[in-house]
């Protein structure tokens, strides 16, 4: 039944949005910031947030469940579990694989997980947090991803999993690495946080591994402000992940729900008394990584815009790539063969013989209000947090070191206009011509 008061209020919300959102201001070169990333929000998003708040949706409930099913369908996975961040989704993914319910297939302390050195910490941290050993391999310059050959070289009798991110939306050779993982009886976790909508061999990234993860931080393809998701097509892994996400409990009732199994007081588990309330039985050393309905409401509104967002990212990347093609001194990015990336950023490496260094070009761009970012941590093994930690390095990390010293990226997110892209192109050409 339609609530007239609610409808009037939501109309006012849309009016408020229009009043508080100025018409597109003219782009002023050098004054208007060109951000590296950011959320693109409209009246639908504001209305969705307020509507959820009007219903006092202050915890995870029906809207979160609707988002999970909708997002899983869009991402072509059977299950999606909403989390409070993409970092938590990574922690949840790896922790799930340590469950005793997996028997001999579980990951145990001391087991190895192959990953890349040039990445973001939260792809690697869950490995250490679960008592496992990261095995670091190098990447290629240009794609900024590793290769199946490097991963295979890193596999030892102790290797039980592979956990890699698709760098800035550019897929790593995931089909080949998935085949490699299957052949060596390893799990594959795809960190898909930067690559929602990317494809490899015509198939969505995030669908090759047993588990994949997504972030909904404002910088990413879709936003909830904060938030993330774990995806899988394994019902068993989904059940285990839900336990780890929800305090480690054994019960599978939704919040506020009782006795879905009709056996709430019939279980005998652990050394607990017979019939101990199943809602308070814990089968894993878990966490509380849930999100809220208010965040999920924003996510549902954003999800409808994903195709347009992805196309804008591709369009901006193509304009930069074509406009900068052949510019001396700069190594421009290349998509992984067979891929169609939904780009997160446009990555550039200053060549050793360029005649200028990274701080020179970054300073030039920043002075013109063109925001830049490093390629995340560069070589993680050089950071204080990882020095002295259990790890193994296979092969040279020369390219990861090059990224640390000479690589940065600029934005392609949907809030950047064609006029802004042309200014970025012109600024880089002017820099190279004068240095």
C-alpha positions in Angstrom: 0.0 0.0 0.0 1.4 3.4 -1.0 2.1 5.7 2.0 1.3 9.3 0.8 3.4 10.9 3.5 6.4 8.7 2.5 5.9 9.5 -1.2 5.7 13.2 -0.5 8.9 13.1 1.5 10.8 11.2 -1.1 9.7 13.7 -3.7 11.1 16.4 -1.5 14.4 14.4 -1.2 14.7 14.5 -5.0 13.9 18.2 -5.0 16.5 18.7 -2.3 19.1 16.8 -4.4 18.3 18.9 -7.5 18.6 22.1 -5.4 21.9 21.1 -3.7 23.5 19.6 -6.9 24.6 22.5 -9.1 24.3 22.2 -12.8 27.6 21.0 -14.3 30.1 23.8 -13.8 32.3 24.6 -16.7 35.6 22.9 -16.7 38.4 25.4 -16.0 41.8 23.9 -16.9 44.2 24.0 -14.1 41.6 24.9 -11.5 38.9 22.2 -11.7 40.4 19.1 -10.0 40.6 16.0 -12.2 40.3 13.3 -9.6 41.9 9.8 -9.8 38.7 8.2 -8.6 35.4 9.0 -7.0 31.8 8.1 -6.5 29.2 9.3 -9.1 25.9 9.7 -7.2 22.5 11.0 -8.4 19.0 11.6 -7.1 18.1 7.9 -7.3 21.0 7.2 -4.9 20.0 9.8 -2.4 16.4 8.7 -2.5 17.4 5.0 -2.0 19.4 6.0 1.1 16.6 8.0 2.6 14.0 5.4 1.9 16.0 2.8 3.7 16.5 5.2 6.6 12.7 5.9 6.8 12.2 2.2 7.2 14.8 2.2 10.0 16.9 -0.3 8.2 19.8 0.0 10.6 21.2 -3.6 10.2 21.4 -6.2 7.5 18.0 -7.4 6.4 15.8 -7.7 3.4 17.5 -5.0 1.3 20.9 -6.6 1.9 19.5 -10.0 0.8 18.0 -8.5 -2.3 21.3 -6.9 -3.2 23.2 -10.2 -2.7 20.9 -12.1 -5.0 20.8 -9.3 -7.6 24.6 -8.8 -7.5 25.2 -12.6 -7.7 23.0 -12.7 -10.8 24.8 -9.8 -12.5 28.2 -11.3 -11.7 27.1 -14.8 -12.8 27.7 -16.5 -9.5 25.3 -18.5 -7.4 25.9 -16.7 -4.2 27.1 -13.3 -3.0 27.7 -12.4 0.6 27.7 -8.7 1.5 30.6 -7.5 3.8 31.6 -4.2 5.4 34.5 -3.7 3.0 36.4 -5.3 0.2 39.3 -5.9 2.5 37.0 -7.8 4.8 35.8 -9.8 1.8 39.4 -10.8 1.2 39.9 -11.8 4.8 36.6 -13.8 4.6 37.6 -15.6 1.4 40.9 -16.9 2.7 39.5 -17.6 6.2 36.7 -19.7 4.7 39.3 -22.0 3.2 40.7 -22.8 6.6 37.4 -24.4 7.8 37.8 -27.8 9.4 34.7 -28.8 7.5 36.8 -28.9 4.3 38.8 -31.8 5.8 42.1 -32.5 4.0 41.3 -29.7 1.6 41.5 -27.0 4.3 44.3 -24.5 4.4 46.5 -25.0 7.5 49.2 -22.8 9.1 52.4 -23.0 7.2 50.7 -23.7 3.9 51.7 -21.5 1.0 49.6 -19.0 -1.1 51.1 -17.6 -4.3 50.5 -13.9 -4.8 52.2 -10.9 -6.5 54.6 -8.5 -4.8 53.3 -5.4 -6.6 49.8 -5.0 -5.2 47.6 -3.8 -2.4 48.2 -5.0 1.1 44.7 -6.4 1.7 45.3 -9.1 -1.0 48.3 -10.3 1.0 47.4 -9.5 4.7 44.8 -12.4 5.0 47.5 -14.9 4.1 49.6 -13.8 7.1 46.6 -13.3 9.3 45.7 -16.9 8.9 49.2 -18.2 9.6 49.9 -19.0 6.0 53.0 -18.1 3.9 52.8 -15.7 1.0 54.9 -16.7 -2.0 55.7 -13.5 -4.0 56.1 -13.4 -7.8 56.8 -10.6 -10.2 54.6 -8.9 -12.8 55.0 -7.7 -16.4 55.3 -4.0 -17.1 52.6 -2.8 -19.4 49.8 -5.1 -18.1 51.1 -5.0 -14.5 49.9 -8.5 -14.0 51.8 -11.7 -13.4 51.9 -14.7 -15.8 50.9 -18.3 -15.5 54.6 -19.3 -16.0 55.7 -17.3 -13.0 52.9 -18.8 -10.8 53.7 -22.3 -11.9 57.4 -21.8 -11.1 56.3 -20.7 -7.6 54.3 -23.7 -6.8 55.8 -26.1 -4.3 54.5 -29.2 -2.4 53.3 -26.8 0.3 51.3 -24.5 -2.1 47.6 -24.8 -1.5 46.1 -21.6 -2.9 46.7 -18.7 -5.4 45.3 -15.2 -4.5 45.8 -12.5 -7.0 44.1 -9.2 -7.9 43.2 -8.0 -11.4 45.4 -4.9 -11.5 43.5 -1.6 -12.1 40.8 -3.6 -13.9 43.2 -5.3 -16.3 42.6 -9.1 -15.9 45.6 -11.3 -15.2 45.6 -14.5 -17.4 43.0 -16.0 -15.2 41.8 -18.9 -17.4 45.4 -20.2 -17.6 46.0 -19.7 -13.9 42.7 -21.3 -13.0 43.7 -24.4 -15.1 47.1 -24.4 -13.3 45.4 -24.2 -9.9 43.1 -27.1 -10.8 46.0 -29.2 -12.0 48.0 -28.6 -8.8 44.9 -29.0 -6.5 45.1 -25.4 -5.4 42.3 -23.0 -4.6 42.1 -19.8 -6.7 40.8 -16.6 -5.1 40.3 -13.6 -7.5 40.5 -10.2 -5.9 38.1 -8.6 -8.4 37.8 -5.3 -6.4 39.2 -3.2 -9.3 37.7 -5.1 -12.1 33.9 -5.4 -11.9 32.7 -5.8 -15.4 36.0 -6.9 -16.9 36.1 -10.0 -19.1 38.8 -12.5 -20.1 38.1 -14.7 -23.1 34.6 -13.3 -23.1 33.9 -14.4 -19.5 33.5 -12.1 -16.5 36.4 -11.9 -14.1 35.5 -13.1 -10.7 33.9 -16.3 -12.1 37.1 -18.4 -12.6 38.2 -19.0 -9.0 36.4 -20.8 -6.3 36.0 -17.5 -4.5 36.1 -13.8 -5.7 35.9 -10.5 -3.9 34.6 -7.0 -4.7 34.9 -3.6 -3.0 32.2 -0.9 -2.8 34.5 1.8 -1.5 33.8 5.2 -3.3 36.8 4.7 -5.6 35.4 1.6 -7.1 33.0 0.7 -9.9 30.0 0.7 -7.6 29.8 2.3 -4.2 28.0 1.9 -0.9 30.4 4.3 0.8 32.0 1.3 2.5 31.2 -2.3 1.8 32.3 -5.3 -0.2 31.2 -8.8 -1.2 32.4 -12.3 -1.5 31.1 -14.4 -4.4 31.1 -18.1 -5.1 29.2 -20.7 -7.0 29.9 -23.4 -4.4 27.0 -23.7 -2.0 29.3 -25.4 0.6 31.8 -22.5 0.5 29.0 -20.0 0.7 27.7 -21.7 3.8 31.1 -21.7 5.4 31.8 -18.1 4.4 28.5 -17.0 6.0 29.5 -18.6 9.2 32.9 -16.9 9.3 31.2 -13.5 8.4 28.5 -13.9 11.1 30.6 -14.4 14.2 31.5 -18.0 13.3 28.1 -19.3 14.3 26.8 -22.6 13.2 23.2 -21.4 12.7 22.1 -20.3 9.3 19.0 -18.3 10.3 19.0 -14.7 9.0 19.2 -11.9 11.6 15.9 -11.7 13.5 14.8 -15.2 12.2 14.4 -18.2 14.4 14.3 -21.9 13.8 14.6 -22.1 10.0 15.8 -25.6 10.3 13.0 -26.6 12.7 15.7 -28.2 15.0 16.8 -25.2 17.0 16.9 -27.1 20.3 17.7 -30.6 18.9 21.4 -30.3 18.1 24.2 -31.8 20.1 27.5 -30.2 19.0 31.0 -30.0 20.5 30.8 -30.8 24.2 27.7 -28.5 24.7 24.7 -29.8 26.6 22.1 -31.7 24.4 19.7 -29.3 22.8 21.8 -26.1 23.4 20.3 -23.2 21.5 21.6 -23.6 17.9 21.6 -19.8 17.5 24.4 -19.6 19.9 26.6 -22.5 18.7 29.8 -21.5 17.1 31.6 -23.7 14.6 34.4 -21.3 13.5 36.6 -18.7 14.9 34.8 -16.0 13.0 34.2 -12.3 12.7 31.4 -9.8 12.4 31.9 -8.5 8.8 28.3 -7.8 7.9 27.1 -4.6 6.2 23.7 -2.8 6.6 20.5 -2.4 4.6 21.2 1.4 4.2 24.5 0.6 2.4 22.8 -2.2 0.4 20.0 0.3 -0.7 22.7 2.5 -2.2 24.3 -0.5 -3.8 21.1 -1.6 -5.5 20.6 1.9 -6.9 24.2 1.9 -8.1 23.9 -1.6 -9.6 21.5 -0.3 -12.2 24.2 2.1 -13.5 27.0 -0.5 -13.8 26.8 -0.9 -17.6 27.0 2.9 -18.1 29.8 3.3 -15.5 31.9 0.5 -17.2 31.4 2.0 -20.7 32.5 5.4 -19.4 35.7 3.9 -17.9 36.5 2.1 -21.1 35.8 5.3 -23.2 38.0 7.5 -21.0 40.8 4.9 -21.0 40.7 4.6 -24.8 40.8 8.4 -25.2 43.9 8.6 -23.1 45.6 5.7 -24.8 45.0 7.0 -28.3 45.9 10.6 -27.3 49.2 9.6 -25.6 50.3 7.0 -28.1 53.9 7.3 -29.1 54.8 9.9 -26.5 58.5 9.4 -25.7 59.7 8.5 -22.3 56.5 7.0 -21.0 55.5 3.3 -21.1 51.7 3.2 -21.7 49.4 0.4 -20.4 48.2 -2.5 -22.5 45.2 -4.8 -21.9 46.1 -8.4 -21.2 45.6 -10.3 -24.5 42.1 -11.7 -24.7 40.7 -9.3 -22.2 38.2 -6.4 -22.2 39.0 -4.5 -19.0 36.5 -2.3 -17.2 39.4 0.0 -16.2 40.0 1.3 -12.7 42.8 3.6 -13.8 45.4 4.5 -16.5 48.8 3.4 -15.4 52.1 5.0 -16.7 55.7 4.0 -16.1 58.5 6.5 -16.7 61.2 4.8 -18.8 64.8 4.8 -17.5 66.1 6.8 -20.5 63.2 9.3 -20.4 65.4 12.2 -19.4 63.1 13.0 -16.5 62.0 11.1 -13.4 58.6 10.2 -11.8 58.6 13.1 -9.3 59.0 15.5 -12.2 56.0 14.3 -14.2 53.8 13.8 -11.1 54.7 17.2 -9.8 53.8 18.7 -13.2 50.4 17.0 -13.2 49.5 17.8 -9.6 50.4 21.5 -10.1 47.7 21.4 -12.8 45.1 19.8 -10.5 45.4 16.4 -12.2 45.5 13.9 -9.3 47.9 11.0 -9.5 48.3 7.8 -7.5 51.1 5.3 -7.1 50.4 1.8 -8.2 49.4 1.0 -4.7 52.2 -0.4 -2.5 54.7 -1.1 -5.3 56.9 -3.9 -4.1 55.2 -5.0 -0.8 58.2 -6.9 0.4 60.1 -3.6 0.8 57.5 -2.2 3.3 58.1 -2.2 7.1 55.0 -4.3 7.7 56.3 -7.2 5.7 60.0 -7.2 6.5 60.7 -10.2 8.7 57.3 -11.8 8.0 57.2 -15.4 6.8 57.4 -15.3 3.0 59.1 -16.8 0.0 60.2 -15.0 -3.1 60.4 -16.8 -6.4 62.5 -15.2 -9.2 63.5 -11.6 -9.5 61.1 -8.8 -8.4 62.8 -6.3 -10.8 59.6 -5.2 -12.4 57.9 -4.7 -9.0 60.9 -2.5 -8.0 60.4 -0.6 -11.2 56.8 0.0 -10.3 57.9 1.2 -6.9 60.3 3.7 -8.4 58.8 4.8 -11.7 55.0 4.0 -12.0 51.9 6.1 -11.3 48.3 6.2 -12.5 45.6 8.7 -13.3 41.9 8.5 -13.3 39.3 7.2 -15.8 36.3 7.1 -13.6 32.9 8.2 -15.0 33.0 11.6 -13.3 35.8 12.6 -15.8 34.7 14.2 -19.0 36.2 14.1 -22.5 37.3 17.7 -22.1 39.2 16.8 -18.9 40.9 13.9 -20.7 42.0 16.2 -23.5 43.5 18.5 -20.9 45.4 15.6 -19.3 46.7 14.6 -22.7 47.8 18.1 -23.5 49.5 18.5 -20.1 51.5 15.3 -20.6 52.5 16.3 -24.1 53.6 19.7 -22.9 55.6 18.2 -20.1 57.5 15.8 -22.4 58.1 18.6 -25.0 59.7 20.8 -22.3 61.8 18.2 -20.5 
